[in-house]
């Protein structure tokens, strides 16, 4: 289906987000089928720039009673699991309290561990800037979604001007046009556009192209089984994300049977035809909803 027809359907849809998620399912399936038909991986179809990617775990969640030492032990667990780094949750406490948590994580993980922070739109501009200045010396790779949702683009642009830490956003956008809005506003250094939220691989390519022309690097919100192909295909791709904690993500831990091994923080991208994903159908059947 041509993009113009898809956009016309979306214009008349009451739930545009749900429609684009449905389109994403079909679009990704088509890319998978084309790859299988041609005997090439989606990575190769999209450009095949590299074959290896760093892998970071999402973590640092707020848990009642969790101490600074506990956050340190969590980082050690990720290192032992082979992770190259961690995307650490902030934005739920005061800037000063969250800075202490991040400092504990950095101290435990070491200087060579990738540490990025994600506020999930938790702060206003003054609080986000205050936090950034408290942790700038800790070699933070990026500051994700620092500001409240209702005016996040304008506010993130202010935060970006006030700190040396790169700013990341994009997982809440549902079109490449929304990504362009972030880039045009000077609000981001990284974009983590989600292929399953934004209409599929086809539109992710558009977002990646416009980011490339603006010097903005590409990440991806979770879903490493698909993101591996996208981020490895473009020269400005960055890290894969997963949940190294088995309780957080059964797809990563159990459902993806041929998940590549992690070695020294790096995974080799699968190059089987299409997306190359082998799934545990017994687990799928067990989780199926009628």
JOJOQUI-V544813 format. One record per backbone hydrogen bond with DSSP energy under -1.0 kcal/mol. CO is the residue of the C=O (numbers start at 1). NH is the residue of the N-H. E is the energy in kcal/mol with one decimal. If there is no record, write none. Layout:
CO;NH;E, CO;NH;E
This chain:
2;6;-1.9, 3;7;-2.7, 4;8;-1.8, 5;9;-2.0, 6;10;-2.4, 7;11;-2.1, 10;13;-1.1, 15;19;-2.0, 16;20;-2.5, 17;21;-2.0, 18;22;-2.0, 19;23;-2.6, 20;24;-2.3, 21;25;-1.7, 22;26;-1.7, 23;27;-3.0, 24;28;-2.8, 25;29;-1.8, 26;30;-2.3, 27;31;-2.2, 28;32;-2.2, 29;33;-2.4, 30;34;-2.8, 31;35;-2.3, 32;36;-2.2, 33;37;-2.7, 34;38;-2.1, 35;39;-1.2, 35;40;-2.2, 40;274;-2.8, 41;45;-2.3, 42;46;-2.0, 43;48;-2.3, 51;269;-3.2, 53;267;-2.6, 54;240;-2.6, 55;84;-3.2, 56;242;-1.8, 57;87;-2.6, 59;89;-1.7, 63;66;-2.4, 67;71;-1.8, 68;72;-1.8, 69;73;-2.2, 70;74;-2.1, 71;75;-1.9, 72;76;-1.9, 73;77;-2.1, 74;78;-1.9, 75;79;-2.2, 76;80;-2.4, 77;81;-1.5, 78;83;-2.4, 79;82;-1.5, 82;265;-1.1, 84;114;-2.6, 85;57;-2.3, 86;116;-2.3, 87;59;-2.9, 88;118;-2.6, 94;98;-2.6, 95;99;-2.2, 96;100;-1.5, 97;101;-1.5, 98;102;-2.4, 99;103;-2.4, 100;104;-2.1, 101;105;-2.0, 102;106;-2.7, 103;107;-2.4, 104;108;-2.0, 105;109;-2.5, 106;110;-2.3, 110;113;-1.2, 114;86;-2.4, 115;141;-2.6, 116;88;-3.3, 117;144;-3.4, 118;90;-2.6, 123;148;-1.6, 124;128;-2.4, 125;129;-2.7, 126;130;-2.3, 127;131;-2.6, 128;132;-2.4, 129;133;-2.3, 130;134;-1.4, 131;135;-1.4, 132;136;-1.1, 135;138;-2.3, 136;139;-1.1, 142;117;-2.6, 143;168;-2.0, 144;119;-2.6, 145;121;-2.9, 146;123;-1.5, 149;152;-1.1, 151;155;-2.2, 152;156;-3.0, 153;157;-1.8, 154;158;-1.3, 155;159;-2.2, 156;160;-2.9, 157;161;-1.5, 166;143;-2.7, 167;189;-3.5, 167;190;-1.8, 168;145;-3.0, 169;192;-1.3, 170;173;-1.5, 175;179;-1.3, 176;180;-2.3, 177;181;-1.7, 178;182;-1.5, 179;183;-2.2, 180;184;-3.3, 181;185;-1.5, 182;187;-2.1, 183;186;-1.6, 189;217;-2.4, 190;169;-1.4, 191;219;-3.2, 194;197;-1.1, 194;198;-1.8, 195;200;-1.7, 200;204;-1.8, 201;205;-2.2, 202;206;-1.1, 203;207;-2.3, 204;208;-2.8, 205;209;-2.3, 206;210;-2.2, 207;211;-2.1, 208;212;-2.1, 209;213;-1.6, 211;216;-2.6, 217;191;-2.3, 218;238;-1.3, 220;222;-1.0, 223;226;-1.5, 223;227;-2.9, 224;228;-2.0, 226;229;-1.2, 226;230;-1.2, 227;231;-2.9, 228;232;-1.4, 232;50;-2.6, 234;237;-1.4, 236;218;-3.1, 240;56;-2.7, 242;58;-2.9, 245;248;-2.1, 249;253;-2.1, 250;254;-2.9, 250;255;-2.0, 251;256;-2.0, 255;257;-1.2, 255;280;-1.8, 256;259;-1.1, 263;266;-1.7, 265;55;-2.2, 266;263;-2.6, 267;53;-2.0, 273;276;-1.1, 274;42;-2.3, 278;257;-2.2, 279;281;-1.1, 280;284;-1.8, 281;285;-2.6, 282;286;-1.9, 283;287;-1.4
